[in-house]
Amino acid sequence: MRIIHQLTTTGNAQFIIATHSPMLLCYPGADIISTDSTTLQRIDYHDSNHYQITSDFLAQPQRYFRQLFAED
């Protein structure tokens, strides 16, 4: 992210990055384009599935582990 910052502030660089990383999604000034539906949509990073899943996991990891390790 430091290199991205350096290149975008000192030059005329742009990046297209496909990621699941909530840290990259919240990069200052980033345009987030969602491909979750049939059309491309610009969304806020708080509305991305990746942010919501990560946030939910960090808030209650035990819930995810209960579901993951549950016997069928």
CHARMM internal coordinates of N, CA and C (Angstrom, degrees):
IC EDIT
DIST 1 N 1 CA 1.4348
DIST 1 CA 1 C 1.5157
ANGL 1 N 1 CA 1 C 110.51
DIST 1 C 2 N 1.3150
ANGL 1 CA 1 C 2 N 115.85
DIHE 1 N 1 CA 1 C 2 N -29.94
DIST 2 N 2 CA 1.4695
ANGL 1 C 2 N 2 CA 118.68
DIHE 1 CA 1 C 2 N 2 CA 178.17
DIST 2 CA 2 C 1.5260
ANGL 2 N 2 CA 2 C 110.72
DIHE 1 C 2 N 2 CA 2 C -65.13
DIST 2 C 3 N 1.3237
ANGL 2 CA 2 C 3 N 116.52
DIHE 2 N 2 CA 2 C 3 N -41.14
DIST 3 N 3 CA 1.4662
ANGL 2 C 3 N 3 CA 120.52
DIHE 2 CA 2 C 3 N 3 CA 179.35
DIST 3 CA 3 C 1.5259
ANGL 3 N 3 CA 3 C 110.18
DIHE 2 C 3 N 3 CA 3 C -66.96
DIST 3 C 4 N 1.3168
ANGL 3 CA 3 C 4 N 117.58
DIHE 3 N 3 CA 3 C 4 N -41.67
DIST 4 N 4 CA 1.4696
ANGL 3 C 4 N 4 CA 120.88
DIHE 3 CA 3 C 4 N 4 CA 176.45
DIST 4 CA 4 C 1.5255
ANGL 4 N 4 CA 4 C 109.44
DIHE 3 C 4 N 4 CA 4 C -58.18
DIST 4 C 5 N 1.3241
ANGL 4 CA 4 C 5 N 116.08
DIHE 4 N 4 CA 4 C 5 N -45.93
DIST 5 N 5 CA 1.4668
ANGL 4 C 5 N 5 CA 120.50
DIHE 4 CA 4 C 5 N 5 CA 179.46
DIST 5 CA 5 C 1.5317
ANGL 5 N 5 CA 5 C 111.08
DIHE 4 C 5 N 5 CA 5 C -60.53
DIST 5 C 6 N 1.3226
ANGL 5 CA 5 C 6 N 116.52
DIHE 5 N 5 CA 5 C 6 N -46.71
DIST 6 N 6 CA 1.4646
ANGL 5 C 6 N 6 CA 119.52
DIHE 5 CA 5 C 6 N 6 CA -179.27
DIST 6 CA 6 C 1.5283
ANGL 6 N 6 CA 6 C 111.52
DIHE 5 C 6 N 6 CA 6 C -61.03
DIST 6 C 7 N 1.3279
ANGL 6 CA 6 C 7 N 115.98
DIHE 6 N 6 CA 6 C 7 N -44.35
DIST 7 N 7 CA 1.4608
ANGL 6 C 7 N 7 CA 119.40
DIHE 6 CA 6 C 7 N 7 CA -176.60
DIST 7 CA 7 C 1.5274
ANGL 7 N 7 CA 7 C 112.90
DIHE 6 C 7 N 7 CA 7 C -71.47
DIST 7 C 8 N 1.3273
ANGL 7 CA 7 C 8 N 117.27
DIHE 7 N 7 CA 7 C 8 N -32.71
DIST 8 N 8 CA 1.4680
ANGL 7 C 8 N 8 CA 118.76
DIHE 7 CA 7 C 8 N 8 CA -179.41
DIST 8 CA 8 C 1.5198
ANGL 8 N 8 CA 8 C 112.81
DIHE 7 C 8 N 8 CA 8 C -81.66
DIST 8 C 9 N 1.3271
ANGL 8 CA 8 C 9 N 118.38
DIHE 8 N 8 CA 8 C 9 N -22.15
DIST 9 N 9 CA 1.4619
ANGL 8 C 9 N 9 CA 120.07
DIHE 8 CA 8 C 9 N 9 CA -179.90
DIST 9 CA 9 C 1.5187
ANGL 9 N 9 CA 9 C 112.92
DIHE 8 C 9 N 9 CA 9 C -95.23
DIST 9 C 10 N 1.3360
ANGL 9 CA 9 C 10 N 117.72
DIHE 9 N 9 CA 9 C 10 N -22.92
DIST 10 N 10 CA 1.4666
ANGL 9 C 10 N 10 CA 119.63
DIHE 9 CA 9 C 10 N 10 CA -178.06
DIST 10 CA 10 C 1.5179
ANGL 10 N 10 CA 10 C 113.04
DIHE 9 C 10 N 10 CA 10 C -105.34
DIST 10 C 11 N 1.3063
ANGL 10 CA 10 C 11 N 117.23
DIHE 10 N 10 CA 10 C 11 N -9.14
DIST 11 N 11 CA 1.4626
ANGL 10 C 11 N 11 CA 120.40
DIHE 10 CA 10 C 11 N 11 CA -179.20
DIST 11 CA 11 C 1.5118
ANGL 11 N 11 CA 11 C 110.54
DIHE 10 C 11 N 11 CA 11 C -139.68
DIST 11 C 12 N 1.2969
ANGL 11 CA 11 C 12 N 114.23
DIHE 11 N 11 CA 11 C 12 N -159.20
DIST 12 N 12 CA 1.4566
ANGL 11 C 12 N 12 CA 120.25
DIHE 11 CA 11 C 12 N 12 CA -179.28
DIST 12 CA 12 C 1.5344
ANGL 12 N 12 CA 12 C 108.95
DIHE 11 C 12 N 12 CA 12 C -114.20
DIST 12 C 13 N 1.3101
ANGL 12 CA 12 C 13 N 117.14
DIHE 12 N 12 CA 12 C 13 N 44.57
DIST 13 N 13 CA 1.4593
ANGL 12 C 13 N 13 CA 121.93
DIHE 12 CA 12 C 13 N 13 CA -176.09
DIST 13 CA 13 C 1.5197
ANGL 13 N 13 CA 13 C 111.40
DIHE 12 C 13 N 13 CA 13 C -87.94
DIST 13 C 14 N 1.3253
ANGL 13 CA 13 C 14 N 114.96
DIHE 13 N 13 CA 13 C 14 N 146.78
DIST 14 N 14 CA 1.4568
ANGL 13 C 14 N 14 CA 122.94
DIHE 13 CA 13 C 14 N 14 CA 172.67
DIST 14 CA 14 C 1.5149
ANGL 14 N 14 CA 14 C 106.99
DIHE 13 C 14 N 14 CA 14 C -134.35
DIST 14 C 15 N 1.3343
ANGL 14 CA 14 C 15 N 115.81
DIHE 14 N 14 CA 14 C 15 N 153.24
DIST 15 N 15 CA 1.4562
ANGL 14 C 15 N 15 CA 120.93
DIHE 14 CA 14 C 15 N 15 CA -179.15
DIST 15 CA 15 C 1.5163
ANGL 15 N 15 CA 15 C 109.90
DIHE 14 C 15 N 15 CA 15 C -131.98
DIST 15 C 16 N 1.3229
ANGL 15 CA 15 C 16 N 115.56
DIHE 15 N 15 CA 15 C 16 N 141.81
DIST 16 N 16 CA 1.4587
ANGL 15 C 16 N 16 CA 121.94
DIHE 15 CA 15 C 16 N 16 CA 167.43
DIST 16 CA 16 C 1.5266
ANGL 16 N 16 CA 16 C 104.89
DIHE 15 C 16 N 16 CA 16 C -113.71
DIST 16 C 17 N 1.3243
ANGL 16 CA 16 C 17 N 115.69
DIHE 16 N 16 CA 16 C 17 N 117.13
DIST 17 N 17 CA 1.4638
ANGL 16 C 17 N 17 CA 120.84
DIHE 16 CA 16 C 17 N 17 CA -174.22
DIST 17 CA 17 C 1.5253
ANGL 17 N 17 CA 17 C 108.80
DIHE 16 C 17 N 17 CA 17 C -125.99
DIST 17 C 18 N 1.3150
ANGL 17 CA 17 C 18 N 116.42
DIHE 17 N 17 CA 17 C 18 N 123.86
DIST 18 N 18 CA 1.4679
ANGL 17 C 18 N 18 CA 121.18
DIHE 17 CA 17 C 18 N 18 CA 172.84
DIST 18 CA 18 C 1.5253
ANGL 18 N 18 CA 18 C 106.46
DIHE 17 C 18 N 18 CA 18 C -94.18
DIST 18 C 19 N 1.3257
ANGL 18 CA 18 C 19 N 117.03
DIHE 18 N 18 CA 18 C 19 N 121.12
DIST 19 N 19 CA 1.4617
ANGL 18 C 19 N 19 CA 119.59
DIHE 18 CA 18 C 19 N 19 CA -174.06
DIST 19 CA 19 C 1.5208
ANGL 19 N 19 CA 19 C 111.69
DIHE 18 C 19 N 19 CA 19 C -150.12
DIST 19 C 20 N 1.3214
ANGL 19 CA 19 C 20 N 114.64
DIHE 19 N 19 CA 19 C 20 N 159.46
DIST 20 N 20 CA 1.4573
ANGL 19 C 20 N 20 CA 122.18
DIHE 19 CA 19 C 20 N 20 CA 170.08
DIST 20 CA 20 C 1.5297
ANGL 20 N 20 CA 20 C 109.62
DIHE 19 C 20 N 20 CA 20 C -110.52
DIST 20 C 21 N 1.3111
ANGL 20 CA 20 C 21 N 117.08
DIHE 20 N 20 CA 20 C 21 N 3.30
DIST 21 N 21 CA 1.4559
ANGL 20 C 21 N 21 CA 122.21
DIHE 20 CA 20 C 21 N 21 CA -173.67
DIST 21 CA 21 C 1.5274
ANGL 21 N 21 CA 21 C 112.37
DIHE 20 C 21 N 21 CA 21 C -80.15
DIST 21 C 22 N 1.3519
ANGL 21 CA 21 C 22 N 116.73
DIHE 21 N 21 CA 21 C 22 N 116.67
DIST 22 N 22 CA 1.4599
ANGL 21 C 22 N 22 CA 118.77
DIHE 21 CA 21 C 22 N 22 CA 175.70
DIST 22 CA 22 C 1.5274
ANGL 22 N 22 CA 22 C 112.21
DIHE 21 C 22 N 22 CA 22 C -61.23
DIST 22 C 23 N 1.3314
ANGL 22 CA 22 C 23 N 117.26
DIHE 22 N 22 CA 22 C 23 N -27.69
DIST 23 N 23 CA 1.4699
ANGL 22 C 23 N 23 CA 119.85
DIHE 22 CA 22 C 23 N 23 CA 179.04
DIST 23 CA 23 C 1.5252
ANGL 23 N 23 CA 23 C 110.66
DIHE 22 C 23 N 23 CA 23 C -66.84
DIST 23 C 24 N 1.3261
ANGL 23 CA 23 C 24 N 117.72
DIHE 23 N 23 CA 23 C 24 N -41.76
DIST 24 N 24 CA 1.4616
ANGL 23 C 24 N 24 CA 119.69
DIHE 23 CA 23 C 24 N 24 CA 177.54
DIST 24 CA 24 C 1.5256
ANGL 24 N 24 CA 24 C 111.08
DIHE 23 C 24 N 24 CA 24 C -72.21
DIST 24 C 25 N 1.3289
ANGL 24 CA 24 C 25 N 116.50
DIHE 24 N 24 CA 24 C 25 N -34.43
DIST 25 N 25 CA 1.4638
ANGL 24 C 25 N 25 CA 119.51
DIHE 24 CA 24 C 25 N 25 CA 179.73
DIST 25 CA 25 C 1.5253
ANGL 25 N 25 CA 25 C 112.25
DIHE 24 C 25 N 25 CA 25 C -60.92
DIST 25 C 26 N 1.3212
ANGL 25 CA 25 C 26 N 117.26
DIHE 25 N 25 CA 25 C 26 N -30.51
DIST 26 N 26 CA 1.4742
ANGL 25 C 26 N 26 CA 119.13
DIHE 25 CA 25 C 26 N 26 CA -177.30
DIST 26 CA 26 C 1.5299
ANGL 26 N 26 CA 26 C 112.19
DIHE 25 C 26 N 26 CA 26 C -96.09
DIST 26 C 27 N 1.3345
ANGL 26 CA 26 C 27 N 117.05
DIHE 26 N 26 CA 26 C 27 N 14.95
DIST 27 N 27 CA 1.4651
ANGL 26 C 27 N 27 CA 119.87
DIHE 26 CA 26 C 27 N 27 CA 177.50
DIST 27 CA 27 C 1.5314
ANGL 27 N 27 CA 27 C 108.71
DIHE 26 C 27 N 27 CA 27 C -56.35
DIST 27 C 28 N 1.3278
ANGL 27 CA 27 C 28 N 117.57
DIHE 27 N 27 CA 27 C 28 N 132.26
DIST 28 N 28 CA 1.4785
ANGL 27 C 28 N 28 CA 120.76
DIHE 27 CA 27 C 28 N 28 CA -176.71
DIST 28 CA 28 C 1.5272
ANGL 28 N 28 CA 28 C 112.26
DIHE 27 C 28 N 28 CA 28 C -55.86
DIST 28 C 29 N 1.3205
ANGL 28 CA 28 C 29 N 115.26
DIHE 28 N 28 CA 28 C 29 N 126.33
DIST 29 N 29 CA 1.4589
ANGL 28 C 29 N 29 CA 120.88
DIHE 28 CA 28 C 29 N 29 CA 177.38
DIST 29 CA 29 C 1.5155
ANGL 29 N 29 CA 29 C 115.04
DIHE 28 C 29 N 29 CA 29 C 83.16
DIST 29 C 30 N 1.3309
ANGL 29 CA 29 C 30 N 117.57
DIHE 29 N 29 CA 29 C 30 N 2.53
DIST 30 N 30 CA 1.4633
ANGL 29 C 30 N 30 CA 120.29
DIHE 29 CA 29 C 30 N 30 CA -178.70
DIST 30 CA 30 C 1.5181
ANGL 30 N 30 CA 30 C 110.85
DIHE 29 C 30 N 30 CA 30 C -70.49
DIST 30 C 31 N 1.3181
ANGL 30 CA 30 C 31 N 115.93
DIHE 30 N 30 CA 30 C 31 N 141.35
DIST 31 N 31 CA 1.4583
ANGL 30 C 31 N 31 CA 122.09
DIHE 30 CA 30 C 31 N 31 CA 169.94
DIST 31 CA 31 C 1.5192
ANGL 31 N 31 CA 31 C 106.35
DIHE 30 C 31 N 31 CA 31 C -97.54
DIST 31 C 32 N 1.3248
ANGL 31 CA 31 C 32 N 116.68
DIHE 31 N 31 CA 31 C 32 N 122.14
DIST 32 N 32 CA 1.4599
ANGL 31 C 32 N 32 CA 120.99
DIHE 31 CA 31 C 32 N 32 CA -178.57
DIST 32 CA 32 C 1.5196
ANGL 32 N 32 CA 32 C 107.77
DIHE 31 C 32 N 32 CA 32 C -103.64
DIST 32 C 33 N 1.3243
ANGL 32 CA 32 C 33 N 114.93
DIHE 32 N 32 CA 32 C 33 N 121.37
DIST 33 N 33 CA 1.4511
ANGL 32 C 33 N 33 CA 121.54
DIHE 32 CA 32 C 33 N 33 CA -179.85
DIST 33 CA 33 C 1.5231
ANGL 33 N 33 CA 33 C 107.10
DIHE 32 C 33 N 33 CA 33 C -109.99
DIST 33 C 34 N 1.3183
ANGL 33 CA 33 C 34 N 116.37
DIHE 33 N 33 CA 33 C 34 N 118.33
DIST 34 N 34 CA 1.4587
ANGL 33 C 34 N 34 CA 122.25
DIHE 33 CA 33 C 34 N 34 CA -179.25
DIST 34 CA 34 C 1.5259
ANGL 34 N 34 CA 34 C 110.13
DIHE 33 C 34 N 34 CA 34 C -88.34
DIST 34 C 35 N 1.3242
ANGL 34 CA 34 C 35 N 115.68
DIHE 34 N 34 CA 34 C 35 N 137.60
DIST 35 N 35 CA 1.4681
ANGL 34 C 35 N 35 CA 122.03
DIHE 34 CA 34 C 35 N 35 CA 175.23
DIST 35 CA 35 C 1.5241
ANGL 35 N 35 CA 35 C 110.12
DIHE 34 C 35 N 35 CA 35 C -111.87
DIST 35 C 36 N 1.3319
ANGL 35 CA 35 C 36 N 117.64
DIHE 35 N 35 CA 35 C 36 N 20.52
DIST 36 N 36 CA 1.4606
ANGL 35 C 36 N 36 CA 121.84
DIHE 35 CA 35 C 36 N 36 CA -176.41
DIST 36 CA 36 C 1.5307
ANGL 36 N 36 CA 36 C 113.06
DIHE 35 C 36 N 36 CA 36 C -72.65
DIST 36 C 37 N 1.3185
ANGL 36 CA 36 C 37 N 118.63
DIHE 36 N 36 CA 36 C 37 N -19.29
DIST 37 N 37 CA 1.4608
ANGL 36 C 37 N 37 CA 120.76
DIHE 36 CA 36 C 37 N 37 CA 179.70
DIST 37 CA 37 C 1.5298
ANGL 37 N 37 CA 37 C 108.89
DIHE 36 C 37 N 37 CA 37 C -116.66
DIST 37 C 38 N 1.3065
ANGL 37 CA 37 C 38 N 116.88
DIHE 37 N 37 CA 37 C 38 N -171.77
DIST 38 N 38 CA 1.4659
ANGL 37 C 38 N 38 CA 120.35
DIHE 37 CA 37 C 38 N 38 CA -178.10
DIST 38 CA 38 C 1.5245
ANGL 38 N 38 CA 38 C 112.87
DIHE 37 C 38 N 38 CA 38 C -74.65
DIST 38 C 39 N 1.3310
ANGL 38 CA 38 C 39 N 116.76
DIHE 38 N 38 CA 38 C 39 N -16.65
DIST 39 N 39 CA 1.4634
ANGL 38 C 39 N 39 CA 120.38
DIHE 38 CA 38 C 39 N 39 CA 177.15
DIST 39 CA 39 C 1.5273
ANGL 39 N 39 CA 39 C 109.23
DIHE 38 C 39 N 39 CA 39 C -119.75
DIST 39 C 40 N 1.3070
ANGL 39 CA 39 C 40 N 116.11
DIHE 39 N 39 CA 39 C 40 N 151.15
DIST 40 N 40 CA 1.4633
ANGL 39 C 40 N 40 CA 120.81
DIHE 39 CA 39 C 40 N 40 CA 176.06
DIST 40 CA 40 C 1.5197
ANGL 40 N 40 CA 40 C 108.60
DIHE 39 C 40 N 40 CA 40 C -72.91
DIST 40 C 41 N 1.3386
ANGL 40 CA 40 C 41 N 115.75
DIHE 40 N 40 CA 40 C 41 N 135.72
DIST 41 N 41 CA 1.4606
ANGL 40 C 41 N 41 CA 119.81
DIHE 40 CA 40 C 41 N 41 CA -179.58
DIST 41 CA 41 C 1.5198
ANGL 41 N 41 CA 41 C 109.77
DIHE 40 C 41 N 41 CA 41 C -135.11
DIST 41 C 42 N 1.3298
ANGL 41 CA 41 C 42 N 116.44
DIHE 41 N 41 CA 41 C 42 N 136.40
DIST 42 N 42 CA 1.4596
ANGL 41 C 42 N 42 CA 121.70
DIHE 41 CA 41 C 42 N 42 CA 173.26
DIST 42 CA 42 C 1.5294
ANGL 42 N 42 CA 42 C 107.16
DIHE 41 C 42 N 42 CA 42 C -79.97
DIST 42 C 43 N 1.3454
ANGL 42 CA 42 C 43 N 116.80
DIHE 42 N 42 CA 42 C 43 N 128.19
DIST 43 N 43 CA 1.4651
ANGL 42 C 43 N 43 CA 121.35
DIHE 42 CA 42 C 43 N 43 CA -178.24
DIST 43 CA 43 C 1.5163
ANGL 43 N 43 CA 43 C 110.31
DIHE 42 C 43 N 43 CA 43 C -131.97
DIST 43 C 44 N 1.3152
ANGL 43 CA 43 C 44 N 115.68
DIHE 43 N 43 CA 43 C 44 N 161.45
DIST 44 N 44 CA 1.4616
ANGL 43 C 44 N 44 CA 122.88
DIHE 43 CA 43 C 44 N 44 CA 171.60
DIST 44 CA 44 C 1.5288
ANGL 44 N 44 CA 44 C 107.89
DIHE 43 C 44 N 44 CA 44 C -78.38
DIST 44 C 45 N 1.3161
ANGL 44 CA 44 C 45 N 117.80
DIHE 44 N 44 CA 44 C 45 N 146.36
DIST 45 N 45 CA 1.4611
ANGL 44 C 45 N 45 CA 118.70
DIHE 44 CA 44 C 45 N 45 CA -176.61
DIST 45 CA 45 C 1.5201
ANGL 45 N 45 CA 45 C 112.69
DIHE 44 C 45 N 45 CA 45 C -63.15
DIST 45 C 46 N 1.3285
ANGL 45 CA 45 C 46 N 118.24
DIHE 45 N 45 CA 45 C 46 N -26.97
DIST 46 N 46 CA 1.4648
ANGL 45 C 46 N 46 CA 120.50
DIHE 45 CA 45 C 46 N 46 CA 176.25
DIST 46 CA 46 C 1.5295
ANGL 46 N 46 CA 46 C 111.89
DIHE 45 C 46 N 46 CA 46 C -64.41
DIST 46 C 47 N 1.3224
ANGL 46 CA 46 C 47 N 116.39
DIHE 46 N 46 CA 46 C 47 N -23.51
DIST 47 N 47 CA 1.4618
ANGL 46 C 47 N 47 CA 121.36
DIHE 46 CA 46 C 47 N 47 CA -178.74
DIST 47 CA 47 C 1.5279
ANGL 47 N 47 CA 47 C 113.16
DIHE 46 C 47 N 47 CA 47 C -90.78
DIST 47 C 48 N 1.3151
ANGL 47 CA 47 C 48 N 117.67
DIHE 47 N 47 CA 47 C 48 N -4.21
DIST 48 N 48 CA 1.4673
ANGL 47 C 48 N 48 CA 119.65
DIHE 47 CA 47 C 48 N 48 CA -178.86
DIST 48 CA 48 C 1.5305
ANGL 48 N 48 CA 48 C 110.40
DIHE 47 C 48 N 48 CA 48 C -76.25
DIST 48 C 49 N 1.3242
ANGL 48 CA 48 C 49 N 115.37
DIHE 48 N 48 CA 48 C 49 N 146.04
DIST 49 N 49 CA 1.4623
ANGL 48 C 49 N 49 CA 119.91
DIHE 48 CA 48 C 49 N 49 CA 177.22
DIST 49 CA 49 C 1.5225
ANGL 49 N 49 CA 49 C 111.28
DIHE 48 C 49 N 49 CA 49 C -58.78
DIST 49 C 50 N 1.3143
ANGL 49 CA 49 C 50 N 117.08
DIHE 49 N 49 CA 49 C 50 N -38.91
DIST 50 N 50 CA 1.4612
ANGL 49 C 50 N 50 CA 120.86
DIHE 49 CA 49 C 50 N 50 CA -177.13
DIST 50 CA 50 C 1.5238
ANGL 50 N 50 CA 50 C 111.89
DIHE 49 C 50 N 50 CA 50 C -64.35
DIST 50 C 51 N 1.3142
ANGL 50 CA 50 C 51 N 116.48
DIHE 50 N 50 CA 50 C 51 N -40.98
DIST 51 N 51 CA 1.4604
ANGL 50 C 51 N 51 CA 119.75
DIHE 50 CA 50 C 51 N 51 CA 177.11
DIST 51 CA 51 C 1.5232
ANGL 51 N 51 CA 51 C 110.49
DIHE 50 C 51 N 51 CA 51 C -66.00
DIST 51 C 52 N 1.3351
ANGL 51 CA 51 C 52 N 116.83
DIHE 51 N 51 CA 51 C 52 N -46.86
DIST 52 N 52 CA 1.4600
ANGL 51 C 52 N 52 CA 120.82
DIHE 51 CA 51 C 52 N 52 CA -176.25
DIST 52 CA 52 C 1.5293
ANGL 52 N 52 CA 52 C 112.05
DIHE 51 C 52 N 52 CA 52 C -63.80
DIST 52 C 53 N 1.3254
ANGL 52 CA 52 C 53 N 117.61
DIHE 52 N 52 CA 52 C 53 N -42.05
DIST 53 N 53 CA 1.4700
ANGL 52 C 53 N 53 CA 120.83
DIHE 52 CA 52 C 53 N 53 CA 179.16
DIST 53 CA 53 C 1.5235
ANGL 53 N 53 CA 53 C 110.56
DIHE 52 C 53 N 53 CA 53 C -66.10
DIST 53 C 54 N 1.3270
ANGL 53 CA 53 C 54 N 117.04
DIHE 53 N 53 CA 53 C 54 N -45.06
DIST 54 N 54 CA 1.4663
ANGL 53 C 54 N 54 CA 120.11
DIHE 53 CA 53 C 54 N 54 CA 179.87
DIST 54 CA 54 C 1.5184
ANGL 54 N 54 CA 54 C 111.14
DIHE 53 C 54 N 54 CA 54 C -64.10
DIST 54 C 55 N 1.3118
ANGL 54 CA 54 C 55 N 117.38
DIHE 54 N 54 CA 54 C 55 N -43.88
DIST 55 N 55 CA 1.4620
ANGL 54 C 55 N 55 CA 121.51
DIHE 54 CA 54 C 55 N 55 CA 179.54
DIST 55 CA 55 C 1.5257
ANGL 55 N 55 CA 55 C 110.85
DIHE 54 C 55 N 55 CA 55 C -62.46
DIST 55 C 56 N 1.3240
ANGL 55 CA 55 C 56 N 116.28
DIHE 55 N 55 CA 55 C 56 N -44.32
DIST 56 N 56 CA 1.4610
ANGL 55 C 56 N 56 CA 121.20
DIHE 55 CA 55 C 56 N 56 CA 179.66
DIST 56 CA 56 C 1.5341
ANGL 56 N 56 CA 56 C 110.86
DIHE 55 C 56 N 56 CA 56 C -64.46
DIST 56 C 57 N 1.3281
ANGL 56 CA 56 C 57 N 116.72
DIHE 56 N 56 CA 56 C 57 N -42.12
DIST 57 N 57 CA 1.4631
ANGL 56 C 57 N 57 CA 120.25
DIHE 56 CA 56 C 57 N 57 CA 178.41
DIST 57 CA 57 C 1.5274
ANGL 57 N 57 CA 57 C 111.15
DIHE 56 C 57 N 57 CA 57 C -62.07
DIST 57 C 58 N 1.3223
ANGL 57 CA 57 C 58 N 117.01
DIHE 57 N 57 CA 57 C 58 N -47.23
DIST 58 N 58 CA 1.4641
ANGL 57 C 58 N 58 CA 120.23
DIHE 57 CA 57 C 58 N 58 CA -178.26
DIST 58 CA 58 C 1.5253
ANGL 58 N 58 CA 58 C 112.04
DIHE 57 C 58 N 58 CA 58 C -64.65
DIST 58 C 59 N 1.3221
ANGL 58 CA 58 C 59 N 117.03
DIHE 58 N 58 CA 58 C 59 N -30.14
DIST 59 N 59 CA 1.4607
ANGL 58 C 59 N 59 CA 120.28
DIHE 58 CA 58 C 59 N 59 CA 179.01
DIST 59 CA 59 C 1.5257
ANGL 59 N 59 CA 59 C 111.66
DIHE 58 C 59 N 59 CA 59 C -74.76
DIST 59 C 60 N 1.3546
ANGL 59 CA 59 C 60 N 117.24
DIHE 59 N 59 CA 59 C 60 N -34.05
DIST 60 N 60 CA 1.4647
ANGL 59 C 60 N 60 CA 120.33
DIHE 59 CA 59 C 60 N 60 CA -176.16
DIST 60 CA 60 C 1.5288
ANGL 60 N 60 CA 60 C 111.46
DIHE 59 C 60 N 60 CA 60 C -146.38
DIST 60 C 61 N 1.3264
ANGL 60 CA 60 C 61 N 118.21
DIHE 60 N 60 CA 60 C 61 N 67.26
DIST 61 N 61 CA 1.4712
ANGL 60 C 61 N 61 CA 119.68
DIHE 60 CA 60 C 61 N 61 CA -177.00
DIST 61 CA 61 C 1.5291
ANGL 61 N 61 CA 61 C 113.05
DIHE 60 C 61 N 61 CA 61 C -61.32
DIST 61 C 62 N 1.3309
ANGL 61 CA 61 C 62 N 117.89
DIHE 61 N 61 CA 61 C 62 N -31.81
DIST 62 N 62 CA 1.4678
ANGL 61 C 62 N 62 CA 120.44
DIHE 61 CA 61 C 62 N 62 CA -178.59
DIST 62 CA 62 C 1.5208
ANGL 62 N 62 CA 62 C 111.79
DIHE 61 C 62 N 62 CA 62 C -60.98
DIST 62 C 63 N 1.3287
ANGL 62 CA 62 C 63 N 117.64
DIHE 62 N 62 CA 62 C 63 N -33.23
DIST 63 N 63 CA 1.4599
ANGL 62 C 63 N 63 CA 120.93
DIHE 62 CA 62 C 63 N 63 CA 178.60
DIST 63 CA 63 C 1.5348
ANGL 63 N 63 CA 63 C 110.99
DIHE 62 C 63 N 63 CA 63 C -63.64
DIST 63 C 64 N 1.3262
ANGL 63 CA 63 C 64 N 116.85
DIHE 63 N 63 CA 63 C 64 N -41.66
DIST 64 N 64 CA 1.4563
ANGL 63 C 64 N 64 CA 120.68
DIHE 63 CA 63 C 64 N 64 CA 178.72
DIST 64 CA 64 C 1.5272
ANGL 64 N 64 CA 64 C 110.62
DIHE 63 C 64 N 64 CA 64 C -65.65
DIST 64 C 65 N 1.3281
ANGL 64 CA 64 C 65 N 116.71
DIHE 64 N 64 CA 64 C 65 N -41.09
DIST 65 N 65 CA 1.4558
ANGL 64 C 65 N 65 CA 119.60
DIHE 64 CA 64 C 65 N 65 CA -179.51
DIST 65 CA 65 C 1.5295
ANGL 65 N 65 CA 65 C 111.41
DIHE 64 C 65 N 65 CA 65 C -67.88
DIST 65 C 66 N 1.3202
ANGL 65 CA 65 C 66 N 117.49
DIHE 65 N 65 CA 65 C 66 N -36.52
DIST 66 N 66 CA 1.4855
ANGL 65 C 66 N 66 CA 119.82
DIHE 65 CA 65 C 66 N 66 CA 176.11
DIST 66 CA 66 C 1.5293
ANGL 66 N 66 CA 66 C 110.28
DIHE 65 C 66 N 66 CA 66 C -59.33
DIST 66 C 67 N 1.3192
ANGL 66 CA 66 C 67 N 116.32
DIHE 66 N 66 CA 66 C 67 N -45.18
DIST 67 N 67 CA 1.4641
ANGL 66 C 67 N 67 CA 119.55
DIHE 66 CA 66 C 67 N 67 CA -179.92
DIST 67 CA 67 C 1.5262
ANGL 67 N 67 CA 67 C 111.08
DIHE 66 C 67 N 67 CA 67 C -68.94
DIST 67 C 68 N 1.3030
ANGL 67 CA 67 C 68 N 117.45
DIHE 67 N 67 CA 67 C 68 N -40.29
DIST 68 N 68 CA 1.4516
ANGL 67 C 68 N 68 CA 121.99
DIHE 67 CA 67 C 68 N 68 CA -178.45
DIST 68 CA 68 C 1.5240
ANGL 68 N 68 CA 68 C 111.86
DIHE 67 C 68 N 68 CA 68 C -64.43
DIST 68 C 69 N 1.3327
ANGL 68 CA 68 C 69 N 116.60
DIHE 68 N 68 CA 68 C 69 N -40.00
DIST 69 N 69 CA 1.4567
ANGL 68 C 69 N 69 CA 120.38
DIHE 68 CA 68 C 69 N 69 CA -174.76
DIST 69 CA 69 C 1.5291
ANGL 69 N 69 CA 69 C 113.30
DIHE 68 C 69 N 69 CA 69 C -98.90
DIST 69 C 70 N 1.3324
ANGL 69 CA 69 C 70 N 117.23
DIHE 69 N 69 CA 69 C 70 N 6.59
DIST 70 N 70 CA 1.4693
ANGL 69 C 70 N 70 CA 120.22
DIHE 69 CA 69 C 70 N 70 CA -178.65
DIST 70 CA 70 C 1.5223
ANGL 70 N 70 CA 70 C 110.09
DIHE 69 C 70 N 70 CA 70 C -66.49
DIST 70 C 71 N 1.3185
ANGL 70 CA 70 C 71 N 114.92
DIHE 70 N 70 CA 70 C 71 N 141.41
DIST 71 N 71 CA 1.4577
ANGL 70 C 71 N 71 CA 121.15
DIHE 70 CA 70 C 71 N 71 CA 175.48
DIST 71 CA 71 C 1.5208
ANGL 71 N 71 CA 71 C 108.31
DIHE 70 C 71 N 71 CA 71 C -78.19
DIST 71 C 72 N 1.3072
ANGL 71 CA 71 C 72 N 116.56
DIHE 71 N 71 CA 71 C 72 N 139.90
DIST 72 N 72 CA 1.4901
ANGL 71 C 72 N 72 CA 119.88
DIHE 71 CA 71 C 72 N 72 CA 178.04
DIST 72 CA 72 C 1.5009
ANGL 72 N 72 CA 72 C 111.60
DIHE 71 C 72 N 72 CA 72 C -76.28
END
COOR INIT
IC SEED 1 N 1 CA 1 C
IC BUILD
